[in-house]
Amino acid sequence: MRLKSRVAGLRVSLVVSVLAMATALATFAIIAPPGALAQKSPPATGKPTQPTADRIVSLGGDATEILYALGLSDRIVAVDTTSVEPPRALKEKPNVGYMRQLSAEGVLSTGATVIVANAQAGPPEVVNALKSANLKYLALPGSESSENVAEKVRVIGKAFGKETEAQKLASEIEAGFKQVAEKRASIKKPVRAIFILGINNGRATVAGTMTSADTMIQLAGAVNAASELKGYKPLTDEALLGLAPDVVITMTRSGATNNRQLIGSLPGFKQTPAGKEDRLVEMDGNYLLGFGPRTHKAALELMTKLYPELGK
Amino acid sequence: MAIDAEALEPGLVERSPREIFGGRLLAGSVVLLAVAAVISMAAGSTGISLTSLPSAISAMLGYSSDAADARAALVLIDIRLPRTLLAMFVGSALAVAGAMMQGLFRNPLADPGLIGVSSGATLAAVTFIVLGNTYLGGWQKLMGIYSLPAAAFLGGLAATLALSTVASRHGATAIATLLLAGIALGALAGAVTGVLAYVSNDRELRDLTLWSMGSFAGASWSKVLAITPFAAILLAALPGLVRALNGLLLGEAEAFHLGINLEAAKRRIVLLTALAVGGAVAVAGIIGFVGIVVPHFVRMLAGPDHRILLPAAALLGAVLVLFADVIARLIVAPAELPIGIIMAIIGAPVFLHLVLKRSSGVVL
């Protein structure tokens, strides 16, 4: 009996303590001044150039990179996790999370007046809620292709009164792609290239079609030797040998083990034409695959590395 | 399994201390739920508190055209209120489904995943995420932004119906067969999900990972509307199952001799679980843990009597999910964490603590 009453006492104390905690939390939530529970970072991190300037939330790596390139960075109040370029963006701006898994209230809490969004931003319910809020929602044209990089720049420039700068950058991009196309036309014998994303368990993860790496390989005037695959797929050594690439492209990776060493250690790689001639091209991942405003430069650089004989 | 005779034949025995405590527990849970709902309405990254509610309502009804009021209306009425309601439904549905499954299988480890709802729903959702843009364009066109939730719900329901058909022989449902077939289906669904993850691209892979961690970020009034019939069916059907579930605590034969129509009860339990979990998964993705922890917590406090267990699990399940959601939206504001992560981080240690502390005197 004594045990029973002790157990009952324990239950009661448990319930009481949970209730007390909840009540304390509730009291805080209700009486807390607006903003007490709000984001850790203050809403305005940049120094607004003019008091009524736009407060931009940038969703998507391409949007952020273009906004920075057009000198609009001080109007940005928050970015999303895909905004890796320039690297300082995520360091100096609050992060509203992954652009496909946004929180409507989170985005609103930044005090945004304009949202510049990649076409992939979501979920759709959140995008609908943001559109119904009293702010401007600027959706960028979709699809990762060389054609709409300049278009995105113009759309953003027009929205923020930076037409001149945008026009300059867009023509630069278009001229760049034109130059890439001209050089591409002069290639007589296209090389067979593959893009290796990384090595896992001794197997190379290779880019097939429908990847940004595939688009870049083609822009640079090469043939993707792994075009039978779709998406990024792990390959065995033997399959790698079967693809017989002339060149292997990969991303620069810092740290103890870089991709060059890892790829060099694959037995299959050594037997490929690329391995025999030691033709391994390393480039920065975001620069090469990000489809931002420097894509034309990345394509040209890749082409020069694939075809040293083309020269300048 | 210990059970009071009172639970089977009301009026036979005087009210036991456990029952009196059960009544208090229910009352406490109602209070706790009210508190949790108020917090959920008051907390958020914009810092708009409940004091803005009057101005939000006036903006909603068109009496105020002030921009700040419109903003308060958007945040309180269109974002937080549907989110609170959805979290309450999902928490209740998952906890009650867990309690029903543990009662049906007479196994404290049973969770709603056992009858294939979660596997079926996951399979359908993943199929949709990966193939939605290429092969399932028609479905997407038909259902719009609800294609994913609808696919998840139908997948869950279809898997459960298939399983219970397989497990039924000559009009009798063999519980062991149901359990084993459920495990087989889970493995199969896992494998197909793996295949789809293999063929998916990076974006799809990330989508399906996030989906499997659950979130209320996509809460909207149309989702609330969509789950209202589920909530109504569950509320209406649960009282009728109490006697059968209490009878099952004694064993199938004993329940039969008490005059319980076992086959009808089993079918109803399975179907209701499928509806509850299917609806929850459809609106919030996969949220684990609630279905196991909440019923156990209630059993530890008030014993296995389903008259207390079912309503208390419903109330406390809602409380748990509401609290976890509040944390999910505040902890990394202005971004938010998937609720499944929060649930496991907070829930698992608390649960372990409870089990260890009470392991001597508890009957599961």
Interface residues (C-beta under 8 A of the other chain):
Chain A: L3 K4 V7 A8 R11 L14 V15 V18 L19 A22 T23 L25 A26 A29 I30 I31 A32 P34 G35 A36 L37 A38 Q39 K40 A78 T81 P94 N95 V96 G97 Y98 R100 Q101 L102 S103 A104 E105 G106 V107 L108 S109 T110 Q120 P123 P124 E125 V126 N128 A129 S132 A133 N134 M210 T211 K230 G231 Y232 K233
Chain B: P17 F21 R24 L25 G28 V31 L32 V35 A36 V38 I39 A42 A43 G44 S45 T46 G47 I48 S49 L50 T51 S52 A67 A70 R71 L74 V75 D78 I79 R80 I145 Y198 V199 S200 N201 D202 R203 R206 D207 L210 S215 A217 G218 A219 S220 K223 L301 F323 R329 L330 V332 A333 P334 A335 E336 P338 G361
